[in-house]
Amino acid sequence: MLLRFAYQDFLADRELNNSSEANMKNHRIITGDFIEYCLEHDVVNVEDISADLIKRYFVECKNRGNNAGTINTRLQRIRALLNYCVEEKMITDNPALKVKRLKEDVKIDVFSDWQINQMLAYYRSLRRREKSYFAYRGYTLILTLLGTGLRRTEAINLKWSHIDEANLTISVFNSKGRRDSTVFPTEKLMKELLYYKSFCKSYFGELSEYVFVNRDNGQMTQNSIMLLFQNLGKKMNFEGVRVSAHTFRHTYCHRLAMSGASPFAIQKLMRHENIQTTMRYVAMWGNDLRQQSDEHNPLNKFEL
């Protein structure tokens, strides 16, 4: 089958199955780049894609400056496309499965207490001076991400009806609109959310169903929340850490690990599908945990 048609069918299938806006964008950009590479090298049929072709594509990606993590992301997208082709019987085997993931030298950014305080102080100052909606939204969004570990899409899709004030719970829904799990905000966070809710009612005249909205009281988009953190990052000018929704999520996970939470508890609170994902994070912060153990070990108090 012609590769272009297979690719179009793949995109249509993902859209039909309610793939998120972010996923669709990645499929078009990342998988689309691979399709263009194939066509430029006269590979026009799906069955002509080989493991060697994919490896040569990754060599070109590396020459463009792609790191191991970016190449592994590309491999994941190519595997998804070719898995679909196998399911639809366009090909018998997925050649991308023969291509191994590259070993990543992973560094996960987390915020320090000082950095968190700097961001909160910035929005507190804006609230006092301007009393603008954007100051209240930015402040509450940071607290929510830091206090729950919500993903960016989960924050965008968060509705007031998902928040149970009496039982201190928040229902989290996945990209397909189905309830995924429950997170447990602290009383401190719940008070801030209710204060923000009251402000939104007063500011807009009526309350949107969504918690975090744009200037027109409509749901935020992926692009708008990314721009929010890009602008905040420019103002903060932190060294060695990117200001993003995902960095807040990593910080939440890091604090859980540092506090001594079990991997099972972290998995549930982070809503990881696989415990192996959780263990990767715990392993990365092993040196931090060792330092904490050395500092707070009960034997330190005894003469031996």
N, C-alpha and C positions, 0 to 999 in steps of 0.2 A: 504494500500500500504506500502511496505517496506520503512522505514525511509531513508535508504541510497540512494535508487533510487529517492525518492522525493527530497532529498537534491541535488543530481546531476542534476535533472531536473530544480530545482530552480536556480542553478548556471548557467546552460546553458541558461535559459531564461534571466537572468540578463546580461549575456555576449552578447546575441543576441540583447538586447535593449540598447547596448552601454553604460553599466554602467562603470563608471570610473575605472581606474586601482586601485586607493585607495579603492574604494567601494568593488571591487572584492576581494582585499586582506583582508579587514575587514570581509567580508562574510565567506571567507575560514577559517580565524583564529578564529573569535568570534563565528559565527554560528557553525563552525566545532567543537569547544570545547563543545558546548551544545549537538551536535549529539553524540560525544564520551561519554558524561555523560549518555545519554539515553541508549546507547548500553551497557555500563558497568552495568546499572541497569535493564537489560533485557527488555527494551522498544525498540522493533524492528519495530513496525508499527506506522505510523503517527497518526492513530486514537486512539492510546493508550496514547498519550501525554495529560496530564491533567494540570490544574492550580496548583494543589498541587505538581506535579513533578517539575514544573518550579520554584515554591517557594523553594523547597528543594535544587534545583540546585543553587539558589541565596544564600541560607544559606552557601553552600559549597564555593561559590565565596567569600562571606564575610569573611569566615574563612581563605581563601587564602590571604586576605588583600585588596580585592577590595573595593573601597569606593562607596558611593551612586551614584556618577556620572558614574562610570564604570559599575555598575550593571544596571543603566538605559539605558546605551548604549547597553548592552547585551540584555535587554528586547526589545529594539527597533529592533534589528536584528532578534530576535526570532519571534517577531510579523510579520516582513516582510516575513519570511519563511512560517509561518502558514497562513498568508493572501493569499499567492500564492497557498497554498494547498487548501484553501477554493475556490479560483477562479477556480482552476482546478477540483473542486468537489471531491477531495480526502477525505475531511472532511466537515462537515456541518457548524461548528462553530470554531472560533479561541479561544482556551483556554487562550492564553496569554493576551487577552483583559480583562480577569478577574483579572489579576495581576496588582496591582497599582504601579505606579512609586514611588520610594523612594524620600523623601524630601531631597534636596541637600543643603548643606551649601556652596554656590558657592562664590568663590573669583576669580575675573577676573583680571589677571595681565595686567598692562599697564606700559609703560616706562616713566620715568621722563625726563625732559629736559636734566639733567646732563647725564643720561644714553645714550640718543640719541646722544648727543655731543661726548661722549666717543667713541661710535661705529663709528661715522663719522670721528672723528679725527684719529682713528686707520687706516681706509682705505685711508684717505688723506695722512697720513704718508707713507703708503705702495706705494701709487701712486708716491710720490716724490722720494722715494728711489729705487724702483724696476721697476716702470712703467709697471707692469705685468697686463695682462688682468684681472686676478682674483681680483685685487685691484679695477680696474675700474668697473667691474661687481658688486662686493659687495657694493660699494658706491652707484651706480645707483639703484641697487635693493632695498636697504634700503629706498632711497628717494622715489622710486615709490610706495612701499608698504605703507609708512608713508603718502604719499600725495594723495593716491587714495583709500586705504582700500582694495586693491585687495586680493583675496584668493590665497593660494599657487598654486593651479591648474590653476587659471586664469593667474598668473604671468608666469608659465611655458608655457602656450599656447599663450601668447601674441606675436603677430607678428608686424613687422614694418608697414604692410599694415593696421593694426587696428588703427594706430595713425594718426590723422588728425592734422597736424601742424598748418594749417591756421585757423581752427576753435577751436583749443585747446580742442579737444575731443579724447577719447580713447574708442573704441568699445570693450566690454567685451563679450567673448563667453563662453557658458557653456561647461560641459564635453562632450556633444554630438555634439559639433561643431556648435551649433546654436547661433546666436546673442542673448545675454541676455539683455543687457542694455548699457548705455553710462555713462562714468565717465568723470569728468572735471578737468584735471590737471591744475595747475597754470602755469603762464608764466615761473616762476623760474624752475619748474620741467621740462617743455618742453625744455628749454634751456639745462638743464643737459642731457636729453635724446638725443638731437641732438649732443651734444658734445661727448657723449658715442658712438653714431652711427658712427660719424666720426672716432673715435679711432678704433672701430671694423673693419671698412673698411680697415684702414691702417694696423692693426695688422694681420688680417686673409687673406688679399688680395681680398676677396670678402665678401659681406654682406649676412649672413644667413637670411632666412625669419623670424626666431625667434629672439626676442629681447635679451633674456637671454640664452646663449648657454654654452656648455661645452668646454673643451680644444680642441676638434676636430671640433668646429664650428657647432655642432649638438644640437638639442633640449635637454635642461636639463630634468632630470627625477625627480619623486617625491623623490627618495632616495638621489639624488645629492643635491637637495635644502635643504633637512633636514640635511644632513651632513655639508653643508655650515654653517647653523645656529648653529649646535652642536659645531663645531670648534670655531665659533665666541663666543659662550657662554662660552666655556672653557677659552678663552683668556680674556674676560671681567670679568668673575667671579662675576657677580652681585648677590646680596643677595635678595631672595624673589621674583624673577621674572625670567621666562624662556625666553631665546632668541629664538624666533620662528617667522615664518611668521604670525601666528595667533595673536601673541602678538602685532605685528605692526598694524594688523587690529583692534584689540581691542583699541589700543592707538588712532587710527584715529577716531573711534566711540566715545571714551571718550572725545577727544578734541572737537568734534562736539557738544556733549551734554553740555560740560562746557562753550562753546561759546554762548549758548542760542539757538541753532538750534532747530526747532520744531521736535517732534517725527516723523511727516510725512516726513519732509525733510531728517531726519536721515535714515528713512526706505528706501527712494529712493536712497540716496547716498550709503548706505550699501548694497542695493539690497536684503533686507530681503523680503521673500515672504509674511510673516505674520507680521502685526503691533505688535502683542503680543511679538514677539521676540525682537523687538526694545524696547518695554516698559519694558522688563526685564532688559535691560541694563540701561535704564534711571532710573529705580527704584533703581538699585544697587548703582548708583552714586548720589543718593538723598542727602546724607550727604555732598558730595563735593559741590553740587549745593547750599545747604543751607549755607555753609560756604562762598561761593562766594556772595550769596545774602546779607549775614550779612556784608561782607566787603565793598560791592559796592552799598548798598541800598541808594537811594537819600535822605532818611530821616536822614541819618547820619550827613548831613551838616547843619541840622537845630536844633535850640534850641527849645525844646518842653516843 
